[in-house]
Amino acid sequence: LLSVLCLGDCQLHTPCGIQKCTTDFVSLTSHLNAALEDFDLEFCKALRAYSVCTYRNSKACRGNLVYHSAVLGIGDLMTQRNCTKDGPTSSTNPEMTHDPCNYNGHTEAREQQGGEKTPPPTYLFCGLFGDPHLRTFKDHFQTCKVEGAWPLVDNNYLSVQVTNVPVVPGSSATATNKITIIFKSYQDCTHQKVYQAMTDDLPAAFVDGTTSGGDENSRSLYIVEKVSGRYVEMHARYIGTTVYVRQLGHYLTLAIRMPRELAMAYRESQDLQLCVSGCPASERIDGSGHLPLPVRGQLLPWGAASRPPSAYTLETATTKCHEKMLVKDIYFYSCVFDLLTTGDANFTAAAHSALQDVEALHPSKEHWHIFPRSGAGGVGRVSQFFVSLGLPCLILVAYL
């Protein structure tokens, strides 16, 4: 009771350092992003540093309610985040907090050195899935042929190449059956690491058998297997980059998030990158932002025999896709296109997971959904027949 009554005046005369402990903790955690993979690791380090600081002040703060509240709060947070009591702690010394293999800490380091406020880094997103559908770093959405090997990303830090093969006879649509990713050597953070996935071979390790690059304790580059043989994530902390690779059915999908300043760091000879420039016009299947839906039983314009009919009609394909995707955006229309083109229900899961990857990695929530040009934000519906390149097609249009 005496300590409570004395609280307001006693704090002025006792060397309790709880306020400094709290200030340091706020400083160490204010820049952390809960959406990033290393959030729990860094948050636990800061909590342990906070706990050490309170322990050092335990005698001086014995009668301080703020101190006791902080101790209880630290215990609760450590339980919530599954933090161990023993382990590395964050340093409150600015010179010691800069980790050269943590891209997200570079901004803070530059501010400490130059004294000027630096805007947070801008991130870009690129994804490839289905027959195949491409979302570029500029949020342009395209459906392309791009048969064979094509570079998605090729800059000074990272190279990503995909190989696409025809999906069904008589169709120009292709899908990805091989992905090669090269994380290039970077200072002392990582040696060059190559990852390769193929249909029915989605490893949880780089080609040399390792699961990380550089110092294992620093976790500057590492692989996480989310679903055995079906879904892996690669986290390159030293370049602030995350890559998701999945297998759905017989084909692969890819999603990548990367800082703009690094994604755009490339030479003129590296200008052919689908994520940067999109597909060449000659490789585009869609026209004016629309996906042509083939009519069953019609001959193809170049005289090839009709491909095997899809098990789906426009109505059943629309219903199937709507089960997974309630918003009729371009991912929904891509799903319908893929079902009518291939008859393979796995492409529904591919479109759905591609949208989930957008929601996990794309930096701007307001740009997650892309709608057909003629009705952005509309409630899409099917419109008229039209003829493109001599092939009777349906065109999906969204109206306001």
N, C-alpha and C positions, 0 to 999 in steps of 0.2 A: 504493500500500500504506500509506504514511504517513497518507493522508487517511482510510483505513478504520480504522486503529488509533486515530486521533485523534478519530473521529467523536463518540463519547460525551462527551468532555470539551470538544472544540473548539466545539461548538454553544453552549456556555455563554458563550463569550468572543467570538464573531463576530456581527456584526449581520445575520445571515441572516434574511430575513423570509418564508421559505417557509411557515412555519406560519400566518402571517397571510393569505398568498395562498390557502392551502388552506381556511382557515376562511371567508374571504369567498366562495369558490366554492361551498362547501356551503350557505352562507346564501342565495346567489342561486338555487340550484337545488332546495333542499329542498321548496319549495312547488309545483314544476312537476308537471303531470300528463301522463304519456306518451300518454294517450288523446286529449288535446286537439290541435286542428289546429296551434296555434302553438308546440307543444313544441319542435320542432327549431329554430325561429327563436330562441326565448328561450335554449335550451340552448347554441346556438352563440355567442350574445352573451356568455353567462357564460364559455364556454371561452376566447373571445378576451380577455376581461378577465383571466382566470387567466393566460393566456400573457403578456400585457403585464406583469403583476405579477412573474412569474418572470424576465422579461427585465430588469426594473429591479433585480432582486436577483442577477443572474448573477455579478457579481464577488464580492459578499459570500458567495455560496453556492457558490463554485467547488469547494470540497472537501466538499460536503454530499451524501451519497447520497440523502437524502430529496428534495432539490432535483432531482437528476438523474432520479430515478424519476418525479417529478411532470412534468418536461418530456417524458419519453418517454410518460407516460400521456396528457398533453394531446394529443400528436401522434396517438396511436392513436384517441382519442375523436373528434378532428376528422375523421379519415379515415372512421371508422364513420358519423358523422353528416353526412358530405359538407359540412362547414363550410369556408368560405373563410377564408384567413388575414386578408384585409382585410375590414372591415365594421364595423358598430356594435358597441359593447361595453356590457355592463351596468355600471351605476354602483354602487359599494359605499356611496354616501352615501344613507341612508334617505330624505332629503328629495328626492333625485333619482330614486329607483327607482319612485315611485308614478306610474303611467300612468293618467290619468283615463279613458282610452278602453280600458282593459283591466279588465273586471269581476272577473276572477280575482285582480287585484292589490288590489282595494278592501279585502278583509279584512286583508291585511298592513298597508295604509296606516292603517286604523282602529286596529290594534294598536299601531303606532308612535306614533300621536297620543295614544291613551288609556292605553297601557301594559297593557291587559287582554287576556287571551287570548280571541279571538273564534272561535266554532265555524265550520268551513268551511260555505259555502253549500249548501243542499239543492236538488237539481235534480229536475225533474219531466219525464215523458215523455208524449207523445200521438202516436197514429198513426192513419191512415185508409187503408184499402185495400179492394179487392174490391168486394163487392155491397151497400153498403159496410159494412165492419166497422170499428168505432171502439174504440180503446183510450184511455180518458180519463186525465187527470192523476192520478186516484185509482186507476189500474190496474183500472177496471171495463171489461169487454169487452161490447160490444153490437153487434147487427146491426140496421140501421135502413133506413127508406125515404128520408127526408129529400130528397125530390125538389125540384129548384130550388136557389136560392142559400141557403147557411147559413153563419153564422160559426163557425169552429172556435175561434179565439182573438181576443179583442178587449180589450186592456188599454191601459195608458198608454204602452206602448213598441212594441207590435206588434199588427197585425191580420192575420188569415188567414181568407179566405172561400173556400169550395168550392162548386161547382155540380155537382149530380148529375142524371143523366138515366136514364130506364128502360133496362134492359139488353135484355130480350126482351119481346115482346108477351105480355100476360096474366099477367105477374109483377109484384109490387110491388117487387122488387129493383131497385136503381139502382146506378150507378157514377159516379165522378168524371171529368168531361171538361174542367174548368176550375178553376184555382187562382189566386187573387189574394193577394199578400202585401205588406203595407205596413210598412216599417221607419220609424217615426216619428222626426222630428228630435230629436236629443239633444245638448245643449250644443255643444261644438266638434267632436264626434266624427263626426257625419254629418248631412247634410241629409236630408229625407224621401226615401226611395227606394221605388219601387213595382216589384214583380216580378209578371209574369203569364205563366202557362203554359196552353196549351190542347192538346187532342189533336192530335198531329202538329206541334206548335209549342212545343217546350221550349227556350227560348233560354238562352244562357249570359251574359245581360246583363239589366240592369234596363230598364224601358220607355224610359228616356231614352238608352239605348245605352251607358251606363257599366257597368263591372264592379265598381266599388267606391264606397264612400261616404266623405266627409271626405277627409283627407290620404291620398294613395295610399301613402305610405311607412309610415304608422302601421297600415294594414290593419285599421282598426277595424270595417269591414264590407266583405266581398268575396264574390264568386261563384267557385266552382271547377267547371269542367265535367269530370265523370268519364267519361261516355260520351256522345259527340256526339249531341244530340237525344234522349237517353234517360235521362240521370241527371245532375243538378246538385246541388251542395251550397252553402248560404249560411251564412257564418260571421259573426255579429255579436258581435265580441269585447267591445264596449262594454256589452253587456247579457248576456254569457255565454251566448248562444243559438246553436244550430245547427239548420238546417232542411235536410232531404233531400227532393227532389222527383224522382220517377221516372215514366216512361211504360212500361207493360207491356201489349202489345197495343194496344187502342184507348182505354185509360183510364189515369188518373194515380193515384199514391199519394203520401202525404206522411207525414213523420215529423219530430217537433220535440222538442228538449230545451231547457229554459228554467229559470232559477232560480225557486224557489217564491215568493220575496218580490216578484219582478217579475211573474210569471204571475198572482198574486193582487192586483195593484195595478190595480183597475178600479172604475168608478162603478156605482151601482145600475142605471143605464140600460144598462149593458153586461153584464147578467147572463145573457143568452142566448148561451152559448158551449158548443159541444158538448164541447170538451176539458175544460171545467170541470164542467159539470152533466150531461153525457151527452145523449142524445136524449130529447125529450119522449115520454111513454108512448105517445101516439097514433101515434108514428113508428117504434115498435119492431117488428121482424119476429120476433125471437127471443122466447121466453117462458120465464121462470124459468131463464134461463141456457142454454137449449137451442136448437139450430137445427133447424127443421122441414125435412125433406127431401121434396120433391114426388114423388109417384108418377106415373109416365108414364101418359098416356092418360085421366087423371081430369079431369072438368070443374071449373073454378074456382068458388068459392062465389058469386061475383057474376054467374055466368051467361055469362062470356066464353068464347069458344072456347079449346080447349086450345092452349097455346103449342107451337111446333115441338118435337118430342121431342129430348132431349139425346142426343148420341152416346155418352154414358157411362151404364153401369149403376152401381148402388151398389158392386158388386165392382170394376169397372174404375176407377171414380173413386177408390176407396180405394187401389188399387194404384198409380195414377198419383201421388197425393199422397204416398204413402209413399216413392216414389223420391226426393223432395226433402226430406221431413221425417220423420225417424226417430222423433221423440218425438210421441206422439199427444196433443198438447195442443190448445188451442182454435184455433191457427193451422192445424193439420192438419184439424180438423173444418170450419173455414171454407173450406178448399180443397175438401173434398168437397162442401160445400153449393154452392159457386160452380160447380163442374163439373157437378153435376146440374141446377142452375138454368139455366146458360147453354150448356153444352157447349163452352166456350171454354177451351182448355188454357193460355192466357196467364194465367188466374187462378191457376194453380198457381205460376207464377213470381212473381206478385204476393204470394201468401201467404208464399212462401219468402223473398223479399226483405224483406217486412215484418218477419219474424222476425230477419233479419240486421240490419235497422235497429235493432230493439230491442237486440240484442246489442252494437251499436256505440254507442248513445246512452243506453240506460236505465241509471241510476246503480246499481241493485241487481241483481246477478247472480242472487240467489235468487228474484227476482220476474220473471225473463225469461219463464218458461213459466207459462201460466194453464191450469188444467184445469177441466172441467165440475164444477159444484158437487157433484154426487152422488158424485164419486170423485176428489177432488184427489190428484194424484200417481198415478192409476191407469193401467192399460194399455188405454185405451178400446176398447170394442167396440160393435157395433150391437145395439139392443134392439128392443122391440115396436112395433107399429103403434099410432097413436092418432089421434083426430080433433080438430082445432083449427079453430075457425071454420068447420066444415063441410067442411074440406079434408082428405082422407086424407093422412097424412104418416108419415114415419119419424122417430123421434127418436134422436139419438145420445146414449148415456149411457156414462160411464166408471165402471167398478167397481174396487174395490180388489182 
